[in-house]
């Protein structure tokens, strides 16, 4: 028998929830017992497997199996953890299980955490718990595919109902492959747009999202299982925990995930609706030569990724505070290799409109208070101003020490650089904003 962990009361304080022993087998067979096998989708919110498992069930057994294939400590591994999972991943999983257990308890249930080879454990308790329905998440990994084949065969022989929907991914990869072979001559889609066209709507698109479960069927008698009080810790699984400095800053669990999602979706930046500032940036009239040189997308339709950092920061959180979607739309039209998903993600990232946890914890990411200066950034990466002069030939005669900030050049220098009596700034726009003030 595999070792069984149970997040709840000890066995000694757990009364039997099933029928008394004197009930006959006919009465017992009328009881509907479901087993909800949690694997990757460790959540209650929008979980079609959990909803199906609870439907018309007298008792529900929520189960997670700690699989030695992934979780057995390996002292020979190149970093602390198991052969296939580093210790941060192991801890993240256990934190997710603790959070799942708390969520289930709030619904009148609890989590049973089992340890052993999954098929052996699951098959053993099919009979022990008189299971009539099994619900679990479809998985594309070869390891789980082979395991699921065994489970389906066993359930078919034992007359156990199974429900295994696609919910870890938006689409079933196998359905996409079928469509490729049938509709696309066996050729895979080579762009996101062609993929969307081939995939169509996901099968669950017309299904209502399950957001509110008020109650779950209680857990039945766990029989002869050995029961512990809590989800095991990393130490109880045989690991030596990492020092704080080496632990991931990300905490596992559905509650934490929903919190992060809410933070990402909430707009914390006071965007301006200023079409004049947007047009000045788009048309290379900001008065900052480094920015105006980069934004010459009409000519090349491409720019270096470091240039993108600066030119996307300037109109958003750096100086102008124009909504990132406005800049995204300009890039969508002018970049010759524009990609919808990459374009959106880059603009959200560089404007600090999303990925806030990554921004917070990684020193080389685009922290909100790390501004790409439209002056010093150009000096660093274009020290001789060759790039700027190429795209802004009007400044070809300006000394390089003044090119990135023309307004600081003495009037005599401005006039000399233009070989005329008036100022060079007369033909090149003044800065649309005071960078030192705007970036504070």
C-alpha positions in Angstrom: 0.0 0.0 0.0 1.3 3.4 -0.9 1.9 6.0 1.9 -1.1 8.3 2.2 -1.1 11.9 3.2 -4.3 13.6 4.2 -4.7 17.4 4.8 -7.3 17.3 7.6 -8.1 15.4 10.8 -6.2 12.3 11.9 -7.8 9.0 11.2 -8.5 8.5 14.9 -10.8 11.5 14.9 -12.4 10.8 11.6 -15.8 9.0 11.7 -17.1 6.8 8.9 -19.1 8.8 6.4 -20.2 5.7 4.4 -23.0 3.3 5.0 -22.7 0.9 8.0 -21.4 -2.6 7.4 -24.7 -4.2 7.8 -26.0 -2.6 4.6 -26.1 -5.1 1.7 -24.2 -4.8 -1.5 -27.3 -3.8 -3.5 -27.7 -0.7 -1.3 -24.0 0.0 -1.5 -24.0 -0.1 -5.2 -26.6 2.7 -5.3 -24.1 5.1 -3.7 -22.3 7.3 -6.3 -18.6 7.9 -5.3 -16.4 10.2 -7.5 -12.7 10.5 -7.5 -11.3 13.9 -8.6 -7.7 13.3 -9.6 -5.8 16.6 -9.4 -2.6 16.8 -11.5 -1.6 20.1 -13.1 -4.9 22.1 -12.7 -4.5 22.7 -9.0 -7.5 25.1 -8.8 -11.1 25.3 -7.9 -12.0 28.3 -10.0 -13.1 27.4 -13.6 -12.4 23.7 -13.1 -14.7 21.5 -15.3 -13.3 18.3 -13.9 -14.2 19.3 -10.3 -17.7 20.4 -11.4 -18.3 17.1 -13.1 -16.9 15.1 -10.2 -19.3 16.9 -7.8 -22.3 16.5 -10.0 -24.8 13.9 -8.7 -22.2 12.4 -6.3 -22.9 11.2 -2.8 -19.2 11.3 -1.8 -16.2 13.0 -3.5 -12.6 12.0 -3.0 -10.2 14.9 -4.1 -6.8 13.2 -4.7 -3.3 14.2 -5.6 -0.6 11.6 -6.0 3.0 12.4 -5.2 4.8 10.6 -8.0 8.4 9.3 -7.4 8.9 9.7 -11.1 9.0 13.5 -10.6 9.4 13.8 -6.8 12.0 11.3 -5.5 15.0 13.2 -4.1 18.1 12.7 -6.3 21.4 13.5 -4.5 23.2 13.1 -7.9 21.2 15.8 -9.6 23.0 19.0 -10.7 20.9 21.1 -8.3 18.9 20.3 -5.2 15.7 18.5 -5.9 14.7 15.3 -7.8 15.9 14.1 -11.2 13.1 16.0 -13.0 12.2 18.8 -10.6 14.4 21.4 -8.9 13.6 22.2 -5.3 11.9 25.5 -6.1 9.5 23.6 -8.4 8.9 21.0 -5.7 8.1 23.7 -3.1 5.9 25.6 -5.5 3.9 22.4 -6.0 3.5 21.8 -2.3 2.4 25.4 -1.7 -0.2 24.9 -4.4 -1.4 21.8 -2.7 -1.7 23.6 0.6 -3.7 26.3 -1.0 -5.9 23.8 -2.8 -6.6 22.0 0.4 -7.7 25.2 2.1 -10.0 26.0 -0.8 -11.5 22.5 -0.6 -12.0 22.8 3.1 -14.0 26.1 2.6 -16.3 24.0 0.4 -16.8 21.2 3.0 -14.2 18.9 1.5 -10.5 18.3 1.9 -7.4 17.1 -0.1 -6.1 13.5 0.1 -2.4 13.5 -0.9 -1.2 10.0 -1.8 2.3 8.9 -2.5 3.3 6.2 -5.0 3.2 5.1 -8.6 -0.1 6.9 -9.7 -1.7 4.0 -11.5 -1.1 1.6 -8.6 -2.4 4.1 -6.1 -5.5 5.0 -8.1 -6.4 1.4 -9.0 -6.1 0.4 -5.3 -8.5 3.0 -4.1 -11.0 2.5 -6.9 -12.1 -0.7 -5.0 -11.3 0.6 -1.5 -13.6 3.6 -2.0 -16.1 2.0 -4.4 -15.5 4.6 -7.1 -18.1 4.9 -9.8 -16.7 8.1 -11.6 -13.2 9.3 -12.3 -12.4 12.9 -13.4 -9.0 14.2 -14.3 -7.3 16.6 -16.7 -6.2 15.6 -20.2 -2.4 15.8 -20.5 -0.3 15.9 -23.7 3.0 14.7 -22.1 4.0 11.2 -23.3 4.5 10.0 -19.7 0.9 10.9 -18.8 -0.5 9.7 -22.2 0.9 6.2 -21.5 -0.5 6.4 -17.9 -3.9 7.5 -19.1 -4.2 4.7 -21.5 -3.8 2.3 -18.6 -6.4 4.2 -16.6 -8.9 4.2 -19.4 -8.6 0.5 -20.0 -9.0 -0.3 -16.3 -12.0 2.0 -15.9 -13.6 0.5 -19.0 -13.2 -3.0 -17.6 -14.4 -1.9 -14.1 -17.4 0.0 -15.5 -16.2 3.3 -14.0 -17.2 6.5 -15.8 -14.3 8.8 -16.9 -14.3 12.5 -17.7 -11.0 13.9 -19.0 -11.4 17.3 -20.7 -8.8 19.5 -22.3 -8.3 22.4 -19.8 -4.6 22.8 -19.2 -4.2 24.2 -22.7 -6.7 26.3 -24.7 -6.8 23.8 -27.6 -6.2 20.1 -27.8 -2.9 19.7 -29.7 -4.2 16.4 -31.2 -7.2 18.1 -32.6 -5.0 20.8 -34.2 -2.9 18.1 -35.8 -6.0 16.4 -37.2 -7.1 19.8 -38.6 -3.6 20.2 -40.1 -3.8 16.9 -41.9 -7.4 17.4 -43.1 -7.6 21.1 -43.8 -4.0 22.2 -44.4 -2.5 19.4 -46.4 -0.5 18.2 -43.4 1.4 21.6 -43.2 1.6 23.2 -39.7 0.6 26.9 -39.5 3.7 29.2 -39.7 2.2 32.3 -38.1 0.0 33.1 -35.2 -2.8 34.3 -37.5 -2.8 31.2 -39.6 -2.9 29.1 -36.4 -5.9 31.0 -35.1 -7.6 30.5 -38.5 -6.9 26.8 -38.4 -7.8 26.2 -34.8 -11.1 28.1 -34.8 -12.9 28.4 -31.4 -11.8 26.2 -28.6 -14.4 23.5 -27.7 -15.2 25.0 -24.4 -15.8 28.5 -25.7 -19.6 28.1 -25.5 -19.5 26.5 -22.0 -20.3 28.8 -19.0 -17.2 29.5 -16.8 -17.5 27.9 -13.4 -16.6 30.6 -10.9 -18.7 29.8 -7.9 -18.9 26.5 -6.0 -20.8 26.9 -2.8 -20.4 23.4 -1.6 -18.9 20.0 -2.5 -19.9 16.5 -1.5 -18.1 15.4 1.6 -15.2 12.9 1.6 -16.3 9.4 2.3 -14.6 6.9 4.6 -10.9 6.6 3.6 -10.8 3.0 4.8 -7.5 1.5 5.7 -5.4 4.4 4.5 -2.6 5.8 6.7 -3.4 9.4 7.2 -1.2 12.4 8.1 -2.4 15.8 9.3 -1.0 18.0 6.5 0.3 18.2 3.0 4.0 17.2 3.5 6.8 19.7 3.6 9.9 19.5 1.5 11.8 18.1 4.5 9.1 15.4 5.0 9.7 14.4 1.4 13.4 13.9 2.1 14.8 17.2 0.8 16.9 19.7 2.6 15.4 23.1 2.0 17.2 26.0 0.2 18.4 29.1 2.0 16.1 32.1 1.6 18.4 33.8 -0.9 18.0 30.9 -3.3 14.3 30.5 -3.0 12.0 31.7 -5.8 10.0 34.9 -5.0 6.9 33.3 -6.5 4.5 31.6 -4.2 2.4 28.7 -5.4 -1.4 28.3 -5.2 -4.6 29.4 -6.9 -5.1 32.2 -4.4 -1.7 33.8 -5.2 -2.3 33.2 -9.0 -5.7 35.0 -8.9 -4.1 37.8 -6.9 -1.3 38.2 -9.5 -3.8 38.1 -12.3 -5.8 40.9 -10.7 -2.7 43.0 -10.3 -1.7 42.5 -13.9 -5.2 43.4 -15.2 -5.6 46.5 -13.0 -4.3 49.6 -14.7 -2.1 51.5 -12.2 -0.7 54.1 -14.6 -2.4 57.5 -15.1 -2.5 57.4 -18.9 -3.1 60.6 -20.9 -5.4 60.9 -23.9 -3.1 63.3 -25.8 -3.2 62.9 -29.6 -0.7 65.8 -30.1 2.0 64.1 -28.0 1.3 60.8 -29.7 1.7 62.4 -33.1 4.9 64.2 -32.1 6.4 60.8 -31.1 5.0 58.9 -34.1 6.2 61.6 -36.6 9.7 62.1 -35.1 9.0 65.6 -33.7 9.7 65.1 -30.0 12.8 67.3 -30.0 14.9 64.4 -28.7 17.1 63.4 -31.6 17.7 59.9 -30.2 14.0 59.2 -30.0 13.3 60.9 -33.4 16.0 58.9 -35.1 14.7 55.6 -33.8 11.1 56.1 -34.7 11.9 56.4 -38.4 10.0 53.2 -39.0 8.5 54.5 -42.2 12.0 54.2 -43.8 13.2 50.8 -42.5 10.3 49.1 -40.9 12.7 47.6 -38.3 14.7 48.6 -35.3 17.2 47.0 -32.9 15.7 45.7 -29.7 17.7 48.1 -27.5 16.3 51.0 -29.5 12.8 49.6 -29.0 13.3 49.7 -25.2 14.0 53.4 -25.3 11.4 54.4 -27.9 8.6 52.4 -26.1 9.5 53.7 -22.7 9.5 57.4 -23.8 5.8 57.7 -25.0 4.5 55.6 -22.0 5.9 55.5 -18.5 9.1 57.4 -19.3 7.9 60.8 -20.4 4.6 61.3 -22.2 2.3 58.8 -20.4 0.3 58.0 -23.5 -1.4 54.6 -23.3 0.8 51.8 -24.5 -1.9 50.6 -26.9 -1.4 53.7 -28.9 2.3 52.9 -29.5 1.5 49.3 -30.1 -0.9 50.3 -33.0 1.9 52.4 -34.6 4.3 49.5 -34.5 1.6 47.1 -35.8 1.3 49.2 -38.9 4.9 50.1 -39.6 7.0 47.0 -38.5 7.6 44.8 -41.5 7.8 41.7 -39.3 5.0 42.7 -36.9 3.6 39.9 -34.8 0.4 40.4 -32.8 1.3 38.5 -29.7 5.0 39.7 -29.5 4.0 43.3 -30.2 1.4 43.3 -27.4 3.6 41.5 -24.9 6.6 43.8 -25.6 4.6 47.0 -25.2 3.0 45.7 -21.9 6.4 44.8 -20.6 8.2 48.0 -21.5 5.4 50.2 -20.3 5.2 48.2 -17.0 1.5 47.5 -17.7 2.0 43.8 -17.0 4.4 41.2 -15.7 4.6 43.3 -12.5 6.0 40.5 -10.4 8.9 39.8 -12.9 9.5 43.6 -12.9 9.7 43.7 -9.1 12.0 40.7 -8.5 14.5 40.8 -11.4 17.1 43.5 -11.3 17.7 43.6 -15.0 14.0 43.8 -15.9 12.2 47.1 -16.7 11.4 48.2 -13.2 8.9 51.0 -13.2 11.4 53.6 -11.8 14.1 52.5 -14.3 13.6 55.0 -17.1 15.5 54.8 -20.4 16.8 58.4 -20.8 16.2 59.8 -24.3 19.5 61.6 -23.8 22.1 59.4 -22.0 20.9 56.2 -23.7 21.7 57.6 -27.1 25.1 58.9 -25.9 26.0 55.4 -24.6 24.9 53.3 -27.6 25.6 55.9 -30.4 28.6 57.8 -29.0 29.6 59.3 -32.4 25.9 60.1 -33.3 26.2 58.2 -36.6 22.8 56.6 -36.1 21.1 59.9 -35.3 22.8 61.7 -38.2 21.8 59.0 -40.6 18.1 59.4 -39.9 18.2 63.1 -39.0 20.6 64.6 -41.7 19.5 68.1 -40.5 21.9 67.5 -37.6 24.8 66.2 -39.6 27.0 69.3 -38.8 26.1 69.5 -35.1 29.1 68.5 -32.8 28.5 65.1 -31.2 28.7 66.4 -27.7 25.4 68.4 -28.3 23.5 66.2 -30.7 21.5 64.3 -28.1 20.5 67.5 -26.3 20.6 70.4 -28.8 18.9 72.9 -26.5 22.1 73.0 -24.3 24.3 74.0 -27.2 25.5 77.6 -27.3 23.8 79.7 -29.9 27.1 80.2 -31.7 27.5 76.4 -32.0 23.9 76.0 -33.3 24.5 78.7 -35.9 27.9 77.4 -37.0 26.6 73.9 -37.4 24.0 75.1 -39.8 26.3 77.6 -41.6 23.7 80.3 -41.2 22.9 83.2 -38.9 19.9 81.7 -37.2 19.7 78.8 -34.8 19.6 75.1 -35.7 16.7 74.8 -33.3 14.6 76.8 -35.7 14.4 73.9 -38.1 14.4 71.1 -35.5 11.5 71.1 -33.0 12.1 71.9 -29.4 11.5 69.2 -26.8 7.8 68.4 -26.3 8.4 67.8 -22.6 11.0 68.4 -19.8 12.4 64.9 -19.4 13.9 65.6 -15.9 10.4 66.6 -14.6 8.3 64.0 -16.5 10.5 61.1 -15.4 10.4 61.8 -11.7 
